[in-house]
Amino acid sequence: MIQLKPLLQFDFWFNLEPMALTPTFERFFFIFFGVMVIFGAVARIMARHKKDDRLLLQVYRQIGRMFLTMGVLGLLIFFFTFEEIQFFGARFWFLIWGIGLIVWIVMIILAAKKIPQKREEYAKAKEGDQYLPFKNSEAFLF
């Protein structure tokens, strides 16, 4: 059974000579970070094919960038942990990685919540632009 009590201790996270990972956790971390890289690639491909909605396209790009970046960083940290390199394989890197992931997810959620407001602003600008000499207000989005 997995003990969660050590996760709450300071020495668990900041010990520069931690115990090696068990084979189960090694497989789990490798598969988890590999799946993140695959999800990132899929999100980037979806963003490339989503040409009709530019606001949603930006969210897909952010999601793809997040998954790719965090997956590759996770694999790098996992490599250092697997090879038992003291400083770069320390557990606090996983903690920093997790905090970074949470912050990035919150930023994406906040950006996604602003999409209806941006669409409304775009519609108002397009409505007002019908009397101006240029044809479309695509410049408003960027």
C-alpha positions in Angstrom: 0.0 0.0 0.0 1.2 3.5 -0.8 2.0 5.7 2.2 0.9 9.3 1.7 2.3 10.5 5.1 5.8 11.1 3.8 4.4 13.5 1.2 3.7 16.0 3.9 7.2 16.0 5.4 9.8 18.6 4.4 12.6 16.1 4.3 10.9 14.0 1.7 10.8 16.8 -0.9 14.2 18.4 -0.1 16.5 15.4 0.4 19.3 15.5 -2.2 19.9 11.8 -1.8 16.4 10.2 -2.1 15.8 6.5 -2.5 15.5 5.2 -6.0 12.0 4.9 -7.6 10.4 1.5 -7.5 9.8 -0.1 -10.9 6.0 0.6 -10.6 6.6 4.3 -10.2 9.2 4.3 -12.9 6.7 2.9 -15.4 4.0 5.2 -14.1 6.1 8.4 -14.5 7.4 7.4 -17.9 3.9 6.6 -19.2 2.4 9.7 -17.6 4.9 12.1 -19.1 4.9 10.3 -22.5 1.1 10.6 -22.6 1.4 14.3 -21.9 3.7 14.7 -24.9 1.3 12.8 -27.1 -1.6 14.9 -25.9 0.4 18.0 -26.6 1.1 16.8 -30.1 -2.6 16.0 -30.7 -3.7 19.4 -29.3 -1.2 21.2 -31.6 -2.5 19.2 -34.6 -6.1 20.1 -33.7 -5.1 23.7 -33.4 -3.6 23.5 -36.9 -6.8 22.2 -38.4 -9.1 24.6 -36.4 -9.1 27.5 -38.8 -12.7 28.8 -38.3 -12.4 30.1 -34.7 -9.3 32.1 -33.9 -10.1 32.5 -30.2 -10.5 28.8 -29.7 -7.4 28.2 -31.8 -5.4 30.2 -29.3 -6.7 28.1 -26.4 -5.8 24.9 -28.3 -2.3 26.2 -29.0 -1.9 27.1 -25.3 -3.1 23.6 -24.2 -0.8 22.0 -26.8 2.2 24.1 -25.7 1.5 23.3 -22.0 1.3 19.5 -22.6 4.4 19.4 -24.8 6.5 21.6 -22.5 5.4 20.0 -19.2 5.7 16.5 -20.7 9.2 17.0 -22.0 10.3 18.7 -18.7 8.7 15.8 -16.8 10.6 13.3 -18.9 13.8 15.3 -18.3 13.3 15.3 -14.5 12.3 11.7 -14.6 15.6 10.9 -16.5 17.6 12.6 -13.9 15.7 10.8 -11.1 16.1 7.5 -12.9 19.9 8.0 -13.3 20.0 9.1 -9.6 21.7 12.4 -10.3 21.6 14.1 -6.9 20.6 17.7 -7.5 18.7 17.5 -10.8 17.0 14.2 -9.7 15.8 15.6 -6.4 12.1 15.4 -5.6 11.6 19.1 -5.2 11.8 19.4 -9.0 8.6 17.4 -9.3 7.0 19.7 -6.7 8.1 22.8 -8.8 6.9 21.0 -12.0 3.5 20.4 -10.3 3.1 24.0 -9.2 4.0 25.2 -12.7 1.4 22.9 -14.2 -1.3 24.1 -11.9 -0.4 27.8 -12.6 -0.4 27.1 -16.4 -3.8 25.3 -16.2 -5.3 28.2 -14.3 -4.0 30.7 -16.9 -5.6 28.6 -19.7 -8.9 28.4 -17.9 -8.9 32.2 -17.4 -8.1 32.7 -21.0 -10.9 30.3 -22.1 -13.4 32.1 -19.8 -12.7 35.4 -21.7 -13.6 33.9 -25.1 -17.3 34.9 -24.9 -16.4 38.4 -23.9 -13.9 38.7 -26.7 -16.4 37.3 -29.2 -18.9 40.0 -28.1 -16.3 42.7 -28.4 -15.4 41.4 -31.9 -19.1 41.4 -32.9 -19.5 45.0 -31.7 -16.4 46.1 -33.5 -17.5 44.4 -36.7 -20.9 46.0 -36.4 -19.4 49.4 -36.1 -16.8 48.7 -38.8 -19.5 48.3 -41.5 -19.3 52.0 -42.2 -15.6 52.2 -42.3 -13.6 52.0 -45.6 -11.7 48.7 -44.8 -13.5 45.4 -45.3 -13.1 43.4 -42.1 -12.0 43.9 -38.5 -9.6 40.9 -38.4 -6.9 43.3 -37.1 -9.0 43.6 -33.9 -8.2 40.1 -32.8 -4.4 40.5 -32.9 
